[in-house]
Amino acid sequence: MKQNLKRIEESGDEDLFESDSNSTENEASGDNAKNQILINNFFHRHQLLNVGEVGHVESVWRRVLGPGSGKLSVHIPEGECGGVSSTAAILSTKIGMLVRGLIPISVNKWVDVPTEVKEYIMDRVLDHFDLDYTRHEDVRTVVETMMTARRTHRNRMHAYFKKFPSKEAALLKPHPDTTEEQWKELCDLFTSEAFMKRSEQNKKNRSKLTVNHAAGSRSFQRTRACMKNQESGNINPAELYKKNYTNKDGIWTSEGAREIYERMDAFQRKCDLEGKTYTEIEVYSEILGKKSGYVRGLGRAVKPLPSSTLTTQSSDLQHQLAKARMR
């Protein structure tokens, strides 16, 4: 179970410190001990949440749903990750509440969060949402939303930390959403050599970006849904790209973005002349290249067709989750 869950996570977004390095027997033993501590801490946090001493997850959630609400249905399109409906947004909200309330933010890597904890959160999601964990799309949506929620929350904490001139100054003013102990752990994490090295590398990588979108907070997935032909269900890939990379006045975000659009448009015209059909995934993959786990230019919600290996691994995970749910 642990290996299958790890693989489905790694097949999509990579977390900040994801690593596949081999461990010695001693390291493995140490990891098991750390996992048990994390599991114990997790269930302690859950007990506190239930009696209202830490956060207000369930009370806030009841206000979101309203009285007497049953399970919400969320449609995850085939081959995609996430949805564009209002209930999909509520699903993200619920998962974010659970992740922030139950997973210690100072845990260094997502892979360090015990599988038992991840499974518990996934099970709690089923208390409120009508999802099918035998579907690869539903499992992947929940797992990646958990990862994104944790990463977003920690990035928010890091942004607050960077406002201070030093670690000592930051320690004097903990973030309002943390306890003093939690904030100290975060400050230790943010000043660790590994975190600082990775953060600097990410900063350099962002500076190399030559094409930036103009979609703002609107997801690429929502733009796709709005531009889809209601009768045929088709999307013009080049026009979709143009929508995401021009501002409200029709001005391109960069010359590079305009050139990519022209290449897409030319490719589509060539296919039309030759009588070939194409999808936006095929066009984007042809022009922008392939990236493991998602399609460049379409956001992380749109996934390429999984390999036979990944499909088998995902099926194993889905079967075990369904079996665990029945116990």
VEXNUNU-795999 format. One record per residue (C-alpha): residue number from 0; chain; y, x, z. Coordinates in Angstrom, 3 decimals. Example, Ala and Ser with C-alpha at 12.3 -4.5 7.8 and 13.67 -1.06 7.14 Angstrom:
REM VEXNUNU-795999
<node resi="0" chain="A" north="-4.500" east="12.300" up="7.800"/>
<node resi="1" chain="A" north="-1.060" east="13.670" up="7.140"/>
REM end
This chain:
REM VEXNUNU-795999
<node resi="0" chain="A" north="0.000" east="0.000" up="0.000"/>
<node resi="1" chain="A" north="2.469" east="2.719" up="0.951"/>
<node resi="2" chain="A" north="1.885" east="4.659" up="-2.262"/>
<node resi="3" chain="A" north="2.205" east="1.555" up="-4.427"/>
<node resi="4" chain="A" north="5.458" east="0.489" up="-2.804"/>
<node resi="5" chain="A" north="6.818" east="4.020" up="-3.117"/>
<node resi="6" chain="A" north="5.968" east="4.152" up="-6.826"/>
<node resi="7" chain="A" north="7.625" east="0.854" up="-7.681"/>
<node resi="8" chain="A" north="10.758" east="2.009" up="-5.866"/>
<node resi="9" chain="A" north="10.769" east="5.380" up="-7.618"/>
<node resi="10" chain="A" north="10.318" east="3.746" up="-11.013"/>
<node resi="11" chain="A" north="13.841" east="2.337" up="-10.703"/>
<node resi="12" chain="A" north="16.884" east="3.679" up="-8.867"/>
<node resi="13" chain="A" north="16.524" east="7.037" up="-7.183"/>
<node resi="14" chain="A" north="17.924" east="7.094" up="-3.692"/>
<node resi="15" chain="A" north="20.271" east="9.815" up="-2.483"/>
<node resi="16" chain="A" north="17.594" east="12.149" up="-1.166"/>
<node resi="17" chain="A" north="14.422" east="10.913" up="-2.879"/>
<node resi="18" chain="A" north="11.817" east="13.694" up="-2.925"/>
<node resi="19" chain="A" north="8.225" east="14.116" up="-4.048"/>
<node resi="20" chain="A" north="7.676" east="17.486" up="-2.364"/>
<node resi="21" chain="A" north="4.184" east="18.174" up="-0.990"/>
<node resi="22" chain="A" north="3.679" east="18.229" up="2.772"/>
<node resi="23" chain="A" north="1.425" east="20.381" up="4.904"/>
<node resi="24" chain="A" north="-0.923" east="18.754" up="7.420"/>
<node resi="25" chain="A" north="1.490" east="19.553" up="10.235"/>
<node resi="26" chain="A" north="4.386" east="18.036" up="8.313"/>
<node resi="27" chain="A" north="2.321" east="14.940" up="7.582"/>
<node resi="28" chain="A" north="1.495" east="14.606" up="11.268"/>
<node resi="29" chain="A" north="5.173" east="14.955" up="12.129"/>
<node resi="30" chain="A" north="6.095" east="12.338" up="9.539"/>
<node resi="31" chain="A" north="3.586" east="9.907" up="11.047"/>
<node resi="32" chain="A" north="5.146" east="10.383" up="14.471"/>
<node resi="33" chain="A" north="8.631" east="9.833" up="13.049"/>
<node resi="34" chain="A" north="7.432" east="6.714" up="11.251"/>
<node resi="35" chain="A" north="6.034" east="5.264" up="14.466"/>
<node resi="36" chain="A" north="9.347" east="5.892" up="16.228"/>
<node resi="37" chain="A" north="11.203" east="4.187" up="13.376"/>
<node resi="38" chain="A" north="8.830" east="1.220" up="13.454"/>
<node resi="39" chain="A" north="9.272" east="0.855" up="17.222"/>
<node resi="40" chain="A" north="13.054" east="1.091" up="16.887"/>
<node resi="41" chain="A" north="13.010" east="-1.440" up="14.062"/>
<node resi="42" chain="A" north="11.150" east="-4.100" up="16.012"/>
<node resi="43" chain="A" north="13.370" east="-3.429" up="19.020"/>
<node resi="44" chain="A" north="16.421" east="-4.071" up="16.807"/>
<node resi="45" chain="A" north="14.763" east="-7.252" up="15.537"/>
<node resi="46" chain="A" north="14.228" east="-8.528" up="19.079"/>
<node resi="47" chain="A" north="17.872" east="-7.839" up="19.876"/>
<node resi="48" chain="A" north="18.975" east="-9.672" up="16.751"/>
<node resi="49" chain="A" north="16.936" east="-12.702" up="17.743"/>
<node resi="50" chain="A" north="18.699" east="-12.967" up="21.106"/>
<node resi="51" chain="A" north="22.115" east="-12.195" up="19.643"/>
<node resi="52" chain="A" north="22.782" east="-8.816" up="21.257"/>
<node resi="53" chain="A" north="23.064" east="-6.954" up="17.948"/>
<node resi="54" chain="A" north="24.865" east="-8.643" up="15.043"/>
<node resi="55" chain="A" north="24.695" east="-12.297" up="14.064"/>
<node resi="56" chain="A" north="22.375" east="-12.270" up="11.058"/>
<node resi="57" chain="A" north="20.672" east="-15.614" up="11.545"/>
<node resi="58" chain="A" north="23.747" east="-17.480" up="12.779"/>
<node resi="59" chain="A" north="25.771" east="-16.247" up="9.808"/>
<node resi="60" chain="A" north="22.906" east="-17.137" up="7.492"/>
<node resi="61" chain="A" north="22.739" east="-20.693" up="8.835"/>
<node resi="62" chain="A" north="26.428" east="-21.075" up="8.038"/>
<node resi="63" chain="A" north="25.831" east="-19.805" up="4.489"/>
<node resi="64" chain="A" north="23.016" east="-22.277" up="3.777"/>
<node resi="65" chain="A" north="24.289" east="-25.231" up="5.745"/>
<node resi="66" chain="A" north="22.249" east="-27.594" up="7.946"/>
<node resi="67" chain="A" north="18.873" east="-28.877" up="6.796"/>
<node resi="68" chain="A" north="18.596" east="-26.527" up="3.825"/>
<node resi="69" chain="A" north="15.148" east="-25.798" up="2.436"/>
<node resi="70" chain="A" north="13.985" east="-22.822" up="0.427"/>
<node resi="71" chain="A" north="16.193" east="-21.811" up="-2.473"/>
<node resi="72" chain="A" north="14.738" east="-21.248" up="-5.924"/>
<node resi="73" chain="A" north="15.802" east="-18.043" up="-7.695"/>
<node resi="74" chain="A" north="14.957" east="-17.518" up="-11.356"/>
<node resi="75" chain="A" north="14.423" east="-13.881" up="-12.315"/>
<node resi="76" chain="A" north="14.134" east="-13.665" up="-16.131"/>
<node resi="77" chain="A" north="11.058" east="-11.980" up="-17.539"/>
<node resi="78" chain="A" north="11.518" east="-8.226" up="-17.912"/>
<node resi="79" chain="A" north="14.690" east="-8.169" up="-15.819"/>
<node resi="80" chain="A" north="15.702" east="-7.344" up="-12.270"/>
<node resi="81" chain="A" north="17.947" east="-9.862" up="-10.528"/>
<node resi="82" chain="A" north="19.505" east="-13.074" up="-11.756"/>
<node resi="83" chain="A" north="22.928" east="-14.492" up="-12.571"/>
<node resi="84" chain="A" north="22.730" east="-17.851" up="-10.785"/>
<node resi="85" chain="A" north="24.517" east="-18.737" up="-7.559"/>
<node resi="86" chain="A" north="21.207" east="-18.623" up="-5.688"/>
<node resi="87" chain="A" north="20.632" east="-15.057" up="-6.934"/>
<node resi="88" chain="A" north="23.936" east="-14.097" up="-5.317"/>
<node resi="89" chain="A" north="22.838" east="-15.790" up="-2.081"/>
<node resi="90" chain="A" north="19.567" east="-13.840" up="-2.251"/>
<node resi="91" chain="A" north="21.515" east="-10.569" up="-2.402"/>
<node resi="92" chain="A" north="23.597" east="-11.696" up="0.575"/>
<node resi="93" chain="A" north="20.510" east="-12.472" up="2.656"/>
<node resi="94" chain="A" north="18.804" east="-9.184" up="1.820"/>
<node resi="95" chain="A" north="22.004" east="-7.303" up="2.641"/>
<node resi="96" chain="A" north="22.172" east="-8.998" up="6.048"/>
<node resi="97" chain="A" north="18.577" east="-8.057" up="6.839"/>
<node resi="98" chain="A" north="18.937" east="-4.458" up="5.682"/>
<node resi="99" chain="A" north="22.187" east="-3.864" up="7.577"/>
<node resi="100" chain="A" north="20.863" east="-5.535" up="10.693"/>
<node resi="101" chain="A" north="17.373" east="-4.074" up="10.830"/>
<node resi="102" chain="A" north="17.271" east="-0.654" up="9.145"/>
<node resi="103" chain="A" north="19.108" east="2.144" up="10.998"/>
<node resi="104" chain="A" north="21.769" east="3.374" up="8.591"/>
<node resi="105" chain="A" north="21.336" east="6.966" up="9.745"/>
<node resi="106" chain="A" north="17.795" east="7.179" up="8.315"/>
<node resi="107" chain="A" north="18.172" east="10.031" up="5.850"/>
<node resi="108" chain="A" north="16.224" east="8.686" up="2.864"/>
<node resi="109" chain="A" north="14.967" east="5.329" up="1.713"/>
<node resi="110" chain="A" north="11.505" east="6.867" up="1.430"/>
<node resi="111" chain="A" north="11.718" east="7.604" up="5.187"/>
<node resi="112" chain="A" north="11.925" east="3.897" up="6.008"/>
<node resi="113" chain="A" north="8.355" east="2.937" up="6.991"/>
<node resi="114" chain="A" north="6.499" east="0.686" up="4.560"/>
<node resi="115" chain="A" north="5.792" east="-1.725" up="7.433"/>
<node resi="116" chain="A" north="9.535" east="-2.241" up="7.857"/>
<node resi="117" chain="A" north="10.129" east="-2.834" up="4.149"/>
<node resi="118" chain="A" north="7.242" east="-5.314" up="4.006"/>
<node resi="119" chain="A" north="8.550" east="-7.160" up="7.054"/>
<node resi="120" chain="A" north="11.968" east="-7.645" up="5.435"/>
<node resi="121" chain="A" north="10.339" east="-8.794" up="2.195"/>
<node resi="122" chain="A" north="8.316" east="-11.324" up="4.169"/>
<node resi="123" chain="A" north="11.447" east="-12.646" up="5.896"/>
<node resi="124" chain="A" north="13.059" east="-13.162" up="2.492"/>
<node resi="125" chain="A" north="10.225" east="-15.576" up="1.657"/>
<node resi="126" chain="A" north="11.224" east="-17.690" up="4.656"/>
<node resi="127" chain="A" north="14.322" east="-18.795" up="2.755"/>
<node resi="128" chain="A" north="13.601" east="-18.225" up="-0.939"/>
<node resi="129" chain="A" north="10.951" east="-19.545" up="-3.288"/>
<node resi="130" chain="A" north="9.922" east="-16.237" up="-4.860"/>
<node resi="131" chain="A" north="6.585" east="-15.238" up="-6.344"/>
<node resi="132" chain="A" north="5.438" east="-11.776" up="-5.276"/>
<node resi="133" chain="A" north="2.696" east="-11.861" up="-7.901"/>
<node resi="134" chain="A" north="5.505" east="-11.403" up="-10.468"/>
<node resi="135" chain="A" north="6.650" east="-7.836" up="-11.102"/>
<node resi="136" chain="A" north="10.228" east="-9.094" up="-11.643"/>
<node resi="137" chain="A" north="10.456" east="-10.822" up="-8.255"/>
<node resi="138" chain="A" north="9.050" east="-7.851" up="-6.334"/>
<node resi="139" chain="A" north="11.279" east="-5.363" up="-8.114"/>
<node resi="140" chain="A" north="14.367" east="-7.521" up="-7.593"/>
<node resi="141" chain="A" north="13.846" east="-7.674" up="-3.820"/>
<node resi="142" chain="A" north="12.958" east="-3.972" up="-3.476"/>
<node resi="143" chain="A" north="15.895" east="-2.735" up="-5.543"/>
<node resi="144" chain="A" north="18.313" east="-5.127" up="-3.819"/>
<node resi="145" chain="A" north="17.174" east="-3.684" up="-0.488"/>
<node resi="146" chain="A" north="17.789" east="-0.152" up="-1.754"/>
<node resi="147" chain="A" north="21.202" east="-1.062" up="-3.178"/>
<node resi="148" chain="A" north="22.278" east="-2.856" up="0.006"/>
<node resi="149" chain="A" north="21.416" east="0.159" up="2.137"/>
<node resi="150" chain="A" north="23.127" east="2.593" up="-0.236"/>
<node resi="151" chain="A" north="26.270" east="0.443" up="-0.522"/>
<node resi="152" chain="A" north="26.554" east="0.057" up="3.244"/>
<node resi="153" chain="A" north="26.143" east="3.778" up="3.847"/>
<node resi="154" chain="A" north="28.683" east="4.595" up="1.130"/>
<node resi="155" chain="A" north="31.143" east="2.318" up="2.912"/>
<node resi="156" chain="A" north="30.534" east="4.192" up="6.150"/>
<node resi="157" chain="A" north="30.977" east="7.531" up="4.363"/>
<node resi="158" chain="A" north="34.269" east="6.386" up="2.817"/>
<node resi="159" chain="A" north="35.528" east="5.535" up="6.310"/>
<node resi="160" chain="A" north="34.342" east="8.902" up="7.641"/>
<node resi="161" chain="A" north="36.235" east="10.789" up="4.916"/>
<node resi="162" chain="A" north="39.543" east="9.341" up="6.107"/>
<node resi="163" chain="A" north="39.449" east="11.722" up="9.066"/>
<node resi="164" chain="A" north="40.368" east="15.424" up="8.866"/>
<node resi="165" chain="A" north="37.314" east="16.530" up="10.846"/>
<node resi="166" chain="A" north="34.058" east="15.373" up="12.382"/>
<node resi="167" chain="A" north="35.626" east="15.609" up="15.839"/>
<node resi="168" chain="A" north="38.451" east="13.286" up="14.807"/>
<node resi="169" chain="A" north="36.011" east="10.818" up="13.252"/>
<node resi="170" chain="A" north="33.913" east="10.709" up="16.423"/>
<node resi="171" chain="A" north="36.941" east="9.442" up="18.345"/>
<node resi="172" chain="A" north="37.195" east="6.301" up="16.194"/>
<node resi="173" chain="A" north="33.754" east="4.831" up="15.391"/>
<node resi="174" chain="A" north="33.535" east="2.349" up="12.547"/>
<node resi="175" chain="A" north="33.976" east="-1.224" up="13.892"/>
<node resi="176" chain="A" north="30.524" east="-2.216" up="12.592"/>
<node resi="177" chain="A" north="28.676" east="0.513" up="14.510"/>
<node resi="178" chain="A" north="28.060" east="1.478" up="18.100"/>
<node resi="179" chain="A" north="29.206" east="4.875" up="19.366"/>
<node resi="180" chain="A" north="25.627" east="6.136" up="19.233"/>
<node resi="181" chain="A" north="25.126" east="4.917" up="15.655"/>
<node resi="182" chain="A" north="28.434" east="6.419" up="14.565"/>
<node resi="183" chain="A" north="27.532" east="9.790" up="16.079"/>
<node resi="184" chain="A" north="24.258" east="9.785" up="14.123"/>
<node resi="185" chain="A" north="26.169" east="8.991" up="10.942"/>
<node resi="186" chain="A" north="28.710" east="11.743" up="11.568"/>
<node resi="187" chain="A" north="25.840" east="14.191" up="12.054"/>
<node resi="188" chain="A" north="24.315" east="13.000" up="8.774"/>
<node resi="189" chain="A" north="27.573" east="13.207" up="6.811"/>
<node resi="190" chain="A" north="28.176" east="16.793" up="7.967"/>
<node resi="191" chain="A" north="24.617" east="17.990" up="7.385"/>
<node resi="192" chain="A" north="24.141" east="20.687" up="4.758"/>
<node resi="193" chain="A" north="21.767" east="18.585" up="2.652"/>
<node resi="194" chain="A" north="24.066" east="15.551" up="2.556"/>
<node resi="195" chain="A" north="27.174" east="17.573" up="1.765"/>
<node resi="196" chain="A" north="25.388" east="19.481" up="-1.004"/>
<node resi="197" chain="A" north="24.117" east="16.298" up="-2.627"/>
<node resi="198" chain="A" north="27.478" east="14.569" up="-2.235"/>
<node resi="199" chain="A" north="29.246" east="17.440" up="-3.994"/>
<node resi="200" chain="A" north="26.718" east="17.362" up="-6.838"/>
<node resi="201" chain="A" north="27.215" east="13.606" up="-7.261"/>
<node resi="202" chain="A" north="30.969" east="14.154" up="-7.397"/>
<node resi="203" chain="A" north="30.536" east="16.726" up="-10.177"/>
<node resi="204" chain="A" north="28.222" east="14.392" up="-12.081"/>
<node resi="205" chain="A" north="30.760" east="11.561" up="-11.945"/>
<node resi="206" chain="A" north="33.495" east="13.865" up="-13.242"/>
<node resi="207" chain="A" north="31.388" east="14.532" up="-16.354"/>
<node resi="208" chain="A" north="31.309" east="10.872" up="-17.378"/>
<node resi="209" chain="A" north="33.051" east="10.493" up="-20.738"/>
<node resi="210" chain="A" north="32.663" east="6.714" up="-21.049"/>
<node resi="211" chain="A" north="33.691" east="4.248" up="-18.342"/>
<node resi="212" chain="A" north="33.256" east="0.487" up="-18.519"/>
<node resi="213" chain="A" north="36.017" east="-2.074" up="-17.978"/>
<node resi="214" chain="A" north="33.876" east="-4.825" up="-16.467"/>
<node resi="215" chain="A" north="35.212" east="-4.345" up="-12.947"/>
<node resi="216" chain="A" north="33.059" east="-6.100" up="-10.351"/>
<node resi="217" chain="A" north="31.501" east="-8.357" up="-12.994"/>
<node resi="218" chain="A" north="27.912" east="-7.293" up="-13.568"/>
<node resi="219" chain="A" north="26.668" east="-6.416" up="-17.048"/>
<node resi="220" chain="A" north="23.933" east="-8.967" up="-16.470"/>
<node resi="221" chain="A" north="26.452" east="-11.796" up="-15.979"/>
<node resi="222" chain="A" north="28.322" east="-10.736" up="-19.119"/>
<node resi="223" chain="A" north="25.034" east="-10.879" up="-21.044"/>
<node resi="224" chain="A" north="24.379" east="-14.400" up="-19.780"/>
<node resi="225" chain="A" north="27.868" east="-15.574" up="-20.795"/>
<node resi="226" chain="A" north="27.591" east="-14.095" up="-24.300"/>
<node resi="227" chain="A" north="24.077" east="-15.350" up="-25.023"/>
<node resi="228" chain="A" north="23.866" east="-17.942" up="-27.797"/>
<node resi="229" chain="A" north="22.919" east="-21.179" up="-26.046"/>
<node resi="230" chain="A" north="20.775" east="-22.382" up="-28.964"/>
<node resi="231" chain="A" north="18.994" east="-19.224" up="-30.107"/>
<node resi="232" chain="A" north="19.238" east="-17.206" up="-26.903"/>
<node resi="233" chain="A" north="20.280" east="-14.181" up="-28.980"/>
<node resi="234" chain="A" north="22.970" east="-11.631" up="-28.134"/>
<node resi="235" chain="A" north="24.970" east="-9.426" up="-30.484"/>
<node resi="236" chain="A" north="24.357" east="-5.993" up="-28.902"/>
<node resi="237" chain="A" north="27.440" east="-4.302" up="-30.386"/>
<node resi="238" chain="A" north="29.760" east="-7.131" up="-29.314"/>
<node resi="239" chain="A" north="28.241" east="-7.073" up="-25.824"/>
<node resi="240" chain="A" north="29.029" east="-3.361" up="-25.598"/>
<node resi="241" chain="A" north="32.572" east="-4.022" up="-26.828"/>
<node resi="242" chain="A" north="33.067" east="-6.704" up="-24.165"/>
<node resi="243" chain="A" north="32.129" east="-4.271" up="-21.386"/>
<node resi="244" chain="A" north="34.129" east="-1.303" up="-22.668"/>
<node resi="245" chain="A" north="37.451" east="-2.847" up="-23.695"/>
<node resi="246" chain="A" north="40.122" east="-4.252" up="-21.413"/>
<node resi="247" chain="A" north="41.599" east="-7.748" up="-21.566"/>
<node resi="248" chain="A" north="43.953" east="-6.609" up="-24.356"/>
<node resi="249" chain="A" north="41.058" east="-5.323" up="-26.451"/>
<node resi="250" chain="A" north="41.861" east="-1.646" up="-25.852"/>
<node resi="251" chain="A" north="38.898" east="0.716" up="-25.597"/>
<node resi="252" chain="A" north="38.383" east="2.594" up="-22.335"/>
<node resi="253" chain="A" north="37.904" east="5.787" up="-24.346"/>
<node resi="254" chain="A" north="37.478" east="7.093" up="-27.869"/>
<node resi="255" chain="A" north="33.851" east="7.838" up="-27.025"/>
<node resi="256" chain="A" north="33.205" east="4.170" up="-26.224"/>
<node resi="257" chain="A" north="34.715" east="3.080" up="-29.545"/>
<node resi="258" chain="A" north="32.519" east="5.545" up="-31.441"/>
<node resi="259" chain="A" north="29.393" east="4.230" up="-29.706"/>
<node resi="260" chain="A" north="30.343" east="0.677" up="-30.690"/>
<node resi="261" chain="A" north="30.756" east="1.719" up="-34.326"/>
<node resi="262" chain="A" north="27.328" east="3.391" up="-34.310"/>
<node resi="263" chain="A" north="25.758" east="0.258" up="-32.827"/>
<node resi="264" chain="A" north="27.459" east="-1.966" up="-35.366"/>
<node resi="265" chain="A" north="26.334" east="0.275" up="-38.249"/>
<node resi="266" chain="A" north="22.757" east="0.320" up="-36.922"/>
<node resi="267" chain="A" north="22.674" east="-3.485" up="-36.710"/>
<node resi="268" chain="A" north="24.064" east="-3.866" up="-40.241"/>
<node resi="269" chain="A" north="21.399" east="-1.487" up="-41.540"/>
<node resi="270" chain="A" north="18.677" east="-3.526" up="-39.816"/>
<node resi="271" chain="A" north="20.100" east="-6.751" up="-41.270"/>
<node resi="272" chain="A" north="20.095" east="-5.309" up="-44.798"/>
<node resi="273" chain="A" north="16.479" east="-4.187" up="-44.385"/>
<node resi="274" chain="A" north="15.449" east="-7.538" up="-42.926"/>
<node resi="275" chain="A" north="14.509" east="-6.023" up="-39.576"/>
<node resi="276" chain="A" north="14.921" east="-7.859" up="-36.293"/>
<node resi="277" chain="A" north="16.223" east="-6.184" up="-33.149"/>
<node resi="278" chain="A" north="17.046" east="-6.890" up="-29.515"/>
<node resi="279" chain="A" north="19.909" east="-5.522" up="-27.450"/>
<node resi="280" chain="A" north="17.417" east="-3.360" up="-25.538"/>
<node resi="281" chain="A" north="16.182" east="-1.794" up="-28.788"/>
<node resi="282" chain="A" north="19.715" east="-1.180" up="-30.082"/>
<node resi="283" chain="A" north="20.967" east="0.331" up="-26.824"/>
<node resi="284" chain="A" north="17.888" east="2.543" up="-26.510"/>
<node resi="285" chain="A" north="18.311" east="3.756" up="-30.100"/>
<node resi="286" chain="A" north="22.019" east="4.605" up="-29.780"/>
<node resi="287" chain="A" north="22.358" east="5.607" up="-26.113"/>
<node resi="288" chain="A" north="18.908" east="7.060" up="-25.526"/>
<node resi="289" chain="A" north="16.366" east="6.161" up="-22.877"/>
<node resi="290" chain="A" north="16.642" east="6.507" up="-19.117"/>
<node resi="291" chain="A" north="13.711" east="6.181" up="-16.749"/>
<node resi="292" chain="A" north="13.762" east="2.826" up="-14.987"/>
<node resi="293" chain="A" north="16.621" east="1.107" up="-16.834"/>
<node resi="294" chain="A" north="18.394" east="0.680" up="-20.169"/>
<node resi="295" chain="A" north="21.575" east="2.712" up="-20.646"/>
<node resi="296" chain="A" north="24.619" east="0.512" up="-21.179"/>
<node resi="297" chain="A" north="23.015" east="-2.681" up="-19.875"/>
<node resi="298" chain="A" north="23.126" east="-1.934" up="-16.159"/>
<node resi="299" chain="A" north="20.205" east="-1.479" up="-13.798"/>
<node resi="300" chain="A" north="19.217" east="-5.145" up="-13.864"/>
<node resi="301" chain="A" north="17.713" east="-4.860" up="-17.344"/>
<node resi="302" chain="A" north="14.487" east="-2.901" up="-17.347"/>
<node resi="303" chain="A" north="12.536" east="-1.413" up="-20.246"/>
<node resi="304" chain="A" north="9.008" east="-2.703" up="-20.675"/>
<node resi="305" chain="A" north="6.892" east="-1.032" up="-17.973"/>
<node resi="306" chain="A" north="4.195" east="1.426" up="-18.924"/>
<node resi="307" chain="A" north="0.567" east="0.410" up="-18.433"/>
<node resi="308" chain="A" north="0.420" east="2.723" up="-15.404"/>
<node resi="309" chain="A" north="3.451" east="1.139" up="-13.768"/>
<node resi="310" chain="A" north="2.158" east="-2.345" up="-14.544"/>
<node resi="311" chain="A" north="-1.137" east="-1.545" up="-12.793"/>
<node resi="312" chain="A" north="0.647" east="-0.082" up="-9.766"/>
<node resi="313" chain="A" north="2.981" east="-3.074" up="-9.556"/>
<node resi="314" chain="A" north="0.043" east="-5.478" up="-9.781"/>
<node resi="315" chain="A" north="-1.642" east="-3.679" up="-6.883"/>
<node resi="316" chain="A" north="1.476" east="-4.050" up="-4.759"/>
<node resi="317" chain="A" north="1.938" east="-7.708" up="-5.675"/>
<node resi="318" chain="A" north="-1.691" east="-8.484" up="-4.792"/>
<node resi="319" chain="A" north="-1.420" east="-6.780" up="-1.408"/>
<node resi="320" chain="A" north="1.882" east="-8.491" up="-0.595"/>
<node resi="321" chain="A" north="0.400" east="-11.882" up="-1.426"/>
<node resi="322" chain="A" north="-2.661" east="-11.101" up="0.704"/>
<node resi="323" chain="A" north="-0.457" east="-10.025" up="3.621"/>
<node resi="324" chain="A" north="1.554" east="-13.239" up="3.302"/>
<node resi="325" chain="A" north="-1.611" east="-15.340" up="3.696"/>
<node resi="326" chain="A" north="-2.640" east="-13.658" up="6.950"/>
REM end
